Amino acid sequence: MDTAPQTIALVPPALELPPVRNAEPTRKRWTRAEYYRLEEQGWFREQRVELIDGEIILSARLLPQHAVAIELVRLALLQLFPNGYWVRQRFALVCDDYSELEPDIALVHGEPDDYTEEHPKFAPLVVEISGNSLAYDKSRKLHLYAAMGVPDYWILDLDSRQLLIYREPTADASASFGHAYASATTLTEADLLAPLERPNAPISVAALLP
């Protein structure tokens, strides 16, 4: 099963860091521009990484069950959204200058040709496939998706064989990034659900699970 994400600490010589102006250690927050430069220099070769609030997060390698679940979700959404949407699989979703996620599945408006210049900044539906990363997907990532205004966030929990549905992003001063979801629902294999973008088109939870 996949393992919890890890933070990569990098200080490449090719990037000039700002001088430390006090006696205490200073945390470096990477910008997306710097993140792209690191990628161009080959720092992340054969690794899957995400930028979250200036931290570079290393994800676990993709296990067979996880890969199958991603494809099952993608195929199910393709049936519901054949036109006018792009079901993106592990592609970038931009939040701000310090965060760029790569959700397992993100449904975005438009066609692939609409995003030749830059990655999308909004998705009406995001799906993460979780094993050991469940706690992370339910906390920091959840709060960031809420801050981005993602209205429909699903976590497919492979261990418990459940689908967690989060909706109604709202401001929450106690949460990371100042946002959370007001609605949380847990579904089992026996349940049906419909995306907010297709409220009259239910999907079987069982059909999403390997």
Secondary structure, DSSP 8 states (H G I E B T S, - for coil): -----EEE----TTS------SSS-------HHHHHHHHHTTTTTT--EEEETTEEEE-----HHHHHHHHHHHHHHHHH--SSEEEEES--EEEETTEEE--SEEEEES-GGGGSSS--S--SEEEEEESTTHHHHTTHHHHHHHHHT-SEEEEEETTTTEEEEEEEEEE-TTSGGGEEEEEEEEE-TT-EE--TTSTT--EEGGGG--
